[in-house]
Amino acid sequence: MSQSVPSAAARLHSHPAPRHLTRALLAGAAGLATLGPPVSAAIVKNAASDFSASSNPNGVWSFGSEYPNLGSSPFILESSNGSTYGLDYWATASGPILPGAFHNPTSSTIFYGNSVDVDPGQLVLHPGEFGEYSIARFTAPVAATYTFSADFIGQDYVTGTSPTSISW
């Protein structure tokens, strides 16, 4: 999925499925910034490879959630961080608790929660069980035109996956 948008905050997010836990995985989501005339090189910002286990926000990326309405509810920055099963995470409360952003910093696949394989370098945006949206927010550092590209992969073998999208 690829889309060009004027500078603004853009969100990569997972939509919750009603009344049951689901998981959505975001693999290698990248915001490509094109600055200046067409001859200038693109600057790549990648939510997965730019993930920081110690800083949120980190550069152009911030992880958080919105509830109950995506886009019209306040963005809640995830302020609790840690590691579980080898995955680094950001969550809204001491946890790991959902919603949350999870990242595999290792060179091996991690089997998490008896239902999800998280590949090396992969970023997981998991919605909350009460309908909270999990969000990776891109904040434009300068006025420019930005192109967003993302791959969404469902890998939950127990409860299924949830719809995902890019919005701005």
PyMOL commands that set and color helices and strands:
alter all, ss='L'
color gray80, all
select strands_A, chain A and resi 2-6+9-14+24-34+42-46+61-66+76-77+80-84+87-91+100-103+110-112+116-118+123-126+133-139+145-153+164-167
alter strands_A, ss='S'
color yellow, strands_A
deselect
rebuild
show_as cartoon
